[in-house]
Amino acid sequence: MSRPTDFFIVGAAKCGTTGLFRYLAAHPAVFMPENKEPNFFCSDICTFGAVETLGQYQALFSAAPSQALTGEASVMYLFSKVAIARIMAYNARAKIIVMLRHPIEAARSMHAYLLRHEQENVADFEQAWGLQALRLDGQALPPRWPYPETLQYGGLYVYAPQVRRVLEQVPRAQCLFLISEEFFADPPLQFARVLDFLGLPPDAARTTFPVVNQAVGVRSALVARLLRHPPRSFAPVSQALRSVSNALGVHPLRSLQRLNTVAGRKPALRQSFQLQLERYFSADVAELEQLLGRALWHVSKESSSGNAPSTIP
């Protein structure tokens, strides 16, 4: 019988988990499968490509050295109502790592990520936010992505109920809560905390912490759409360009895609919508601070008084 997985990065999505996954996977005393998100334990959420059986799950770790710590990173485990309980039933000694980010920024990044990967078809975040209830009812879903849970930009980042579920089911000594903004402000210090939590020695080879999955925006949504799905009338030209590209070793369409992208670009929110979002998340952030016993992101007092919100960090 395979030994159970030692640690889990359980989310939240778009909070830096991919970076942490890669930093840990490169540690000589750690084994993490190439499939970053097997999603085996969140059986209540439909996700594309989820590992369905225990045998398949254990096979992911078949190449792990006998002395290595094993871990995985499925970001929907935190949002799932059953995953944490299932993980602890599988391994009562499992260590749980949670990464959290300012909820508005995380929600916006999730929307941009899904849009870029054609799992969202509404380019305007405010409009997509307004579709959440309809989508839970199976309406207005993107044609390429029939999974409404991952399109719940509010629910995914209402953290307090999710963190409470972790604290109720996992001994506190087996939990590590990381704040994304703090982690990437000082990666060496924060990564050292992670290694200490897992009982691992320092990684002497880890001298840099490259940015992973940086938010990418587009200069023109129309150009991006045409490059992804060119009209049929363009097919002969596209085929000719592909032949020339292969012969010359140049790729004009890829170059156009690169020119149409810009790292970290997010359109400004309407002030009234930003205020709406701050109001939506403010009580949850306050409760989360109580649960974790520390101050977190600033949510302006104006959010509850009806005045203009302050700048989101």
LINPE-V91141 format. One record per helix or strand of 3 or more residues. SS is the DSSP state (h for helix, s for strand). FROM is the first residue (numbers start at 1). LEN is the number of residues. Records with the same first field share a line. If there is no record, write none. Layout:
SS=FROM-LEN ; FROM-LEN
//
This chain:
s=7-3 ; 30-3 ; 69-5 ; 95-6 ; 175-5 ; 216-3 ; 261-3
h=17-9 ; 54-6 ; 83-8 ; 103-14 ; 125-6 ; 132-5 ; 148-4 ; 155-3 ; 159-11 ; 172-3 ; 180-6 ; 187-12 ; 221-8 ; 232-17 ; 252-8 ; 271-22 ; 302-4
//
